Amino acid sequence: MPSQERPGSDGEHLVQQRLGTTERADRFYGDQVLDHLNGRMREFVARQEMFFLATADRHGDCDSTFRAGPPGFVRVLDDRTLAYPEYRGNGVMASIGNISENPRLGILMIDFTRDRIGLHINGRAGVVMDEEMRAHHADLPVDPIPGRRAQLWVTVEVEEAYIHCAKHIPHLQKVPAQQRGARAWGTDDSKRKGGDFFGAAAEASERPPFQRAARTNEHLRGGLHEDTGEVAYQGAAAVYGGDPAHGGLPRAPRPEPGYGAGTEVSGRRDFVEELNAEFLDRVERVLARAQPRRPAEDEAEFRGWFDRRDG
């Protein structure tokens, strides 16, 4: 029988340990975290009209966005694969651009109106042209509204699926269609898209040029990045380079012979391991000051909509 792997990241496991929530987390992992979509989840996905999407580029810089469509616009292809259409938008292509560099994504679906429950889906994404998608899935409908016809599809290989519990989700009601009017799918009409609601365009001529935030120590976020070159390595060596006189950490053990692609890559890997070690040490110091919750303060476990056995 294969061994059970513990879901979640190393970071969340560390925080659980420091705050005394490991046992509660393990109960949640065991009860609720799946590596596929069960029947109730597939039914839930198939009737949703919106979701929230999180992606990140190769540097770890994040973007969150919103997707909407008619019920069933997210297609469940099987219990480990789903797909959603990319409609015509503002042309920025932030999510697709991120996926082209980093295929990991997170989806959060929330039913605000009926069951007041949410579903997290994390996994690996791929981008498929509409023609190719239809060649493999002939049952895909052609939407009668031009602005809701897919230009691209994003396929998602499910790696984690789990509940978002109801306790903080507000119960909302839909406004009747005759009161809100039709949505402007695919429009380029500025007013119908919301106009300059935040006043950004009105002040564009007066504000200084956009400045990207400096990417400092980004090699701490996820290990060996492509942009952690020798310049960054040499520039930071005096601070982090393992010399006690400079407050550095001892050098991490070198990889086994044959691992990597030579001395330069090996040196960079050691450097990144040192930086990651220092980052974790800082996290440890912060968490050491945190107070774990007492068991008496814990609420009863919410087993969740997707695991109900009461029919």
C-alpha positions as CSV (number, residue, x, y, z in Angstrom):
1,M,0.0,0.0,0.0
2,P,1.5,3.4,-1.0
3,S,2.5,5.7,1.8
4,Q,0.3,8.7,2.6
5,E,2.0,12.0,1.6
6,R,1.2,15.0,3.7
7,P,-0.5,17.8,1.7
8,G,0.6,21.4,1.9
9,S,3.8,23.3,1.8
10,D,6.9,23.1,4.1
11,G,6.1,26.6,5.2
12,E,2.6,25.8,6.4
13,H,3.9,22.7,8.2
14,L,6.5,24.8,10.0
15,V,3.9,27.4,11.1
16,Q,1.5,24.6,12.2
17,Q,4.3,23.2,14.4
18,R,5.1,26.5,16.0
19,L,1.5,27.5,16.6
20,G,0.4,24.1,17.9
21,T,-2.1,23.3,15.1
22,T,-0.5,20.3,13.5
23,E,-3.0,17.9,14.9
24,R,-5.9,20.0,13.7
25,A,-4.3,20.4,10.3
26,D,-3.7,16.7,9.9
27,R,-7.4,16.1,10.6
28,F,-8.3,18.5,7.9
29,Y,-5.8,17.0,5.5
30,G,-7.1,13.5,6.2
31,D,-10.8,14.4,6.0
32,Q,-10.9,17.0,3.2
33,V,-7.8,17.3,1.0
34,L,-8.1,15.2,-2.2
35,D,-5.8,14.8,-5.2
36,H,-8.8,14.7,-7.5
37,L,-12.4,15.9,-7.8
38,N,-15.0,13.6,-6.2
39,G,-18.6,13.4,-7.4
40,R,-19.9,16.3,-5.2
41,M,-17.0,18.5,-6.3
42,R,-17.6,17.8,-10.0
43,E,-21.2,18.6,-9.6
44,F,-20.3,21.8,-7.7
45,V,-17.9,22.9,-10.4
46,A,-20.3,22.2,-13.2
47,R,-22.9,24.7,-12.0
48,Q,-20.6,27.6,-10.9
49,E,-20.8,31.0,-12.7
50,M,-17.5,32.5,-11.4
51,F,-14.2,31.8,-9.7
52,F,-11.1,33.6,-8.4
53,L,-7.8,32.8,-10.0
54,A,-4.3,33.1,-8.6
55,T,-1.1,32.8,-10.7
56,A,2.5,33.9,-10.4
57,D,5.3,34.5,-12.9
58,R,8.8,32.8,-12.8
59,H,10.0,35.4,-10.2
60,G,7.1,34.6,-7.8
61,D,5.3,37.9,-8.5
62,C,1.6,37.2,-8.1
63,D,-1.6,38.2,-9.8
64,S,-5.2,37.5,-8.8
65,T,-8.2,37.9,-11.0
66,F,-11.8,37.0,-11.5
67,R,-13.4,34.8,-14.2
68,A,-17.1,34.5,-14.9
69,G,-19.4,32.8,-17.4
70,P,-22.7,30.9,-17.7
71,P,-23.3,27.9,-15.5
72,G,-21.0,25.1,-16.7
73,F,-18.4,27.5,-18.3
74,V,-15.8,25.6,-16.3
75,R,-15.8,22.1,-17.9
76,V,-15.0,19.0,-15.8
77,L,-13.2,16.7,-18.3
78,D,-12.6,14.0,-15.8
79,D,-11.9,13.6,-12.1
80,R,-8.4,15.0,-12.4
81,T,-8.8,17.6,-15.2
82,L,-10.9,20.6,-15.8
83,A,-10.8,23.4,-18.4
84,Y,-12.1,27.0,-18.5
85,P,-12.3,29.4,-21.5
86,E,-10.4,32.7,-21.8
87,Y,-12.8,35.3,-23.2
88,R,-11.8,38.5,-25.0
89,G,-10.5,40.9,-22.3
90,N,-8.3,44.0,-22.1
91,G,-5.4,42.5,-24.0
92,V,-3.0,42.4,-21.0
93,M,-3.0,38.6,-20.8
94,A,-1.6,38.7,-17.2
95,S,-2.8,35.2,-16.2
96,I,-1.8,33.5,-19.5
97,G,1.5,35.2,-19.4
98,N,2.2,34.0,-15.9
99,I,1.1,30.4,-16.8
100,S,3.5,30.5,-19.8
101,E,6.4,31.1,-17.2
102,N,5.0,29.1,-14.2
103,P,2.2,26.6,-14.8
104,R,1.1,26.5,-11.1
105,L,-2.2,28.1,-10.3
106,G,-4.9,28.3,-7.6
107,I,-8.7,28.5,-8.2
108,L,-11.2,29.4,-5.5
109,M,-14.9,28.9,-6.3
110,I,-17.4,30.3,-3.9
111,D,-21.2,29.7,-4.0
112,F,-22.5,32.8,-2.3
113,T,-26.2,32.2,-3.1
114,R,-27.1,28.5,-2.7
115,D,-24.9,26.4,-0.5
116,R,-22.6,29.1,0.8
117,I,-19.5,27.0,0.5
118,G,-16.2,27.2,-1.4
119,L,-13.9,24.9,-3.2
120,H,-10.1,25.3,-3.6
121,I,-8.5,23.7,-6.6
122,N,-4.7,23.9,-7.0
123,G,-2.8,22.3,-9.9
124,R,-0.8,22.6,-13.1
125,A,-2.1,24.6,-16.1
126,G,-1.7,24.3,-19.8
127,V,-3.0,26.7,-22.6
128,V,-4.9,25.2,-25.6
129,M,-6.2,27.0,-28.6
130,D,-10.0,26.8,-29.1
131,E,-9.7,24.8,-32.3
132,E,-7.5,22.2,-30.7
133,M,-9.8,22.0,-27.6
134,R,-12.8,21.4,-29.8
135,A,-11.0,18.8,-31.9
136,H,-10.4,16.7,-28.7
137,H,-13.8,17.5,-27.1
138,A,-16.5,17.6,-29.7
139,D,-19.3,18.1,-27.2
140,L,-18.2,21.6,-26.2
141,P,-21.1,24.0,-26.9
142,V,-20.7,27.1,-29.1
143,D,-21.9,30.0,-27.0
144,P,-24.5,32.2,-28.8
145,I,-23.0,35.4,-27.3
146,P,-20.0,36.5,-29.4
147,G,-18.2,38.0,-26.3
148,R,-18.4,34.7,-24.6
149,R,-16.7,32.6,-27.2
150,A,-13.4,31.3,-26.1
151,Q,-10.1,32.4,-27.8
152,L,-8.1,30.1,-25.6
153,W,-8.7,27.4,-23.0
154,V,-6.8,26.7,-19.9
155,T,-6.6,23.1,-18.8
156,V,-5.9,22.3,-15.2
157,E,-4.4,19.1,-13.9
158,V,-5.8,18.8,-10.4
159,E,-3.3,18.3,-7.6
160,E,-5.2,19.4,-4.6
161,A,-9.0,19.9,-4.1
162,Y,-10.5,20.9,-0.7
163,I,-13.3,22.8,0.9
164,H,-13.4,26.4,1.9
165,C,-15.8,26.3,4.9
166,A,-18.9,28.3,5.3
167,K,-18.4,30.2,8.5
168,H,-17.1,33.5,6.9
169,I,-18.9,33.4,3.6
170,P,-21.7,35.9,3.3
171,H,-25.1,34.8,1.9
172,L,-25.9,36.9,-1.1
173,Q,-28.9,37.1,-3.4
174,K,-28.9,37.7,-7.2
175,V,-30.4,40.8,-8.5
176,P,-33.2,39.9,-11.0
177,A,-32.0,40.3,-14.6
178,Q,-34.7,42.9,-15.4
179,Q,-33.2,45.1,-12.7
180,R,-29.5,44.8,-13.5
181,G,-29.6,44.6,-17.3
182,A,-27.5,42.3,-19.5
183,R,-23.8,41.9,-18.9
184,A,-21.5,43.4,-21.6
185,W,-19.6,40.3,-22.6
186,G,-16.5,41.1,-24.7
187,T,-17.3,44.8,-25.1
188,D,-14.8,47.6,-25.8
189,D,-17.2,50.3,-24.6
190,S,-15.3,52.0,-21.8
191,K,-18.4,53.1,-20.0
192,R,-20.0,49.6,-20.1
193,K,-16.7,48.2,-18.7
194,G,-16.9,50.5,-15.7
195,G,-15.3,53.6,-17.1
196,D,-12.5,55.3,-15.2
197,F,-14.0,54.2,-11.8
198,F,-10.8,54.8,-9.8
199,G,-9.8,57.9,-11.6
200,A,-6.5,56.4,-12.8
201,A,-6.8,57.5,-16.4
202,A,-7.8,61.0,-15.4
203,E,-4.6,61.6,-13.5
204,A,-2.3,59.6,-15.9
205,S,-0.7,62.8,-17.4
206,E,0.2,64.1,-14.0
207,R,1.7,61.0,-12.3
208,P,5.3,59.9,-12.6
209,P,6.2,56.8,-14.8
210,F,5.3,53.4,-13.4
211,Q,8.2,52.0,-11.3
212,R,8.4,48.2,-10.8
213,A,9.2,47.2,-7.2
214,A,12.8,46.2,-6.7
215,R,13.3,42.4,-6.7
216,T,15.6,42.0,-3.7
217,N,16.5,38.6,-2.4
218,E,13.9,37.0,-4.6
219,H,16.0,33.9,-4.6
220,L,14.6,33.4,-1.1
221,R,11.2,32.8,-2.7
222,G,11.3,29.3,-4.1
223,G,14.9,28.4,-4.3
224,L,17.1,28.7,-7.4
225,H,15.6,31.2,-9.8
226,E,16.8,31.9,-13.3
227,D,17.7,35.4,-12.4
228,T,19.9,34.5,-9.4
229,G,23.0,35.0,-11.5
230,E,26.6,35.3,-10.6
231,V,26.3,39.1,-10.2
232,A,23.7,38.6,-7.5
233,Y,25.8,35.8,-6.0
234,Q,29.0,37.9,-5.8
235,G,27.1,41.0,-4.7
236,A,25.5,39.3,-1.7
237,A,28.4,37.1,-0.8
238,A,29.9,39.6,1.6
239,V,26.6,39.7,3.6
240,Y,25.5,36.0,3.4
241,G,28.7,34.3,2.2
242,G,29.4,32.0,5.2
243,D,32.1,34.2,6.7
244,P,31.4,34.6,10.5
245,A,33.1,38.0,10.4
246,H,30.3,39.2,8.0
247,G,27.5,37.5,10.0
248,G,27.0,34.8,7.4
249,L,25.9,31.3,7.9
250,P,28.0,28.2,7.5
251,R,28.1,26.9,4.0
252,A,25.4,24.3,3.2
253,P,26.8,20.9,2.3
254,R,27.6,20.6,-1.4
255,P,25.5,18.3,-3.5
256,E,26.6,14.8,-4.3
257,P,29.2,14.5,-7.2
258,G,27.5,14.6,-10.5
259,Y,24.5,16.6,-9.3
260,G,24.2,19.9,-11.2
261,A,26.2,21.2,-14.1
262,G,29.6,22.2,-12.8
263,T,31.3,24.4,-10.2
264,E,29.4,27.6,-11.1
265,V,25.9,26.1,-10.7
266,S,27.0,24.2,-7.6
267,G,28.3,27.5,-6.1
268,R,25.0,29.2,-6.9
269,R,23.1,26.4,-5.3
270,D,25.1,26.6,-2.1
271,F,24.5,30.4,-2.1
272,V,20.7,30.0,-2.5
273,E,20.6,27.3,0.2
274,E,22.3,29.6,2.6
275,L,19.8,32.4,1.8
276,N,16.9,30.1,2.2
277,A,18.3,28.8,5.5
278,E,18.6,32.4,6.8
279,F,15.1,33.2,5.7
280,L,13.8,30.1,7.6
281,D,15.8,31.2,10.6
282,R,14.0,34.6,10.5
283,V,10.7,32.8,10.2
284,E,11.6,30.6,13.2
285,R,12.4,33.7,15.3
286,V,9.1,35.4,14.5
287,L,7.1,32.2,15.2
288,A,8.9,31.6,18.5
289,R,7.2,34.8,19.7
290,A,3.8,33.7,18.7
291,Q,1.5,32.1,21.2
292,P,-0.2,28.7,20.2
293,R,-3.9,28.5,20.7
294,R,-5.1,26.4,23.6
295,P,-7.0,23.3,22.7
296,A,-10.0,24.7,24.6
297,E,-10.2,27.6,22.2
298,D,-10.6,25.4,19.1
299,E,-13.9,25.2,17.5
300,A,-15.6,21.9,16.5
301,E,-14.3,20.6,13.2
302,F,-16.3,21.5,10.1
303,R,-16.3,18.3,8.1
304,G,-17.8,20.1,5.1
305,W,-20.3,20.0,2.3
306,F,-18.3,17.8,0.0
307,D,-18.1,15.1,2.6
308,R,-21.6,15.1,3.9
309,R,-23.0,11.6,4.4
310,D,-26.5,12.7,5.2
311,G,-27.6,12.9,1.5
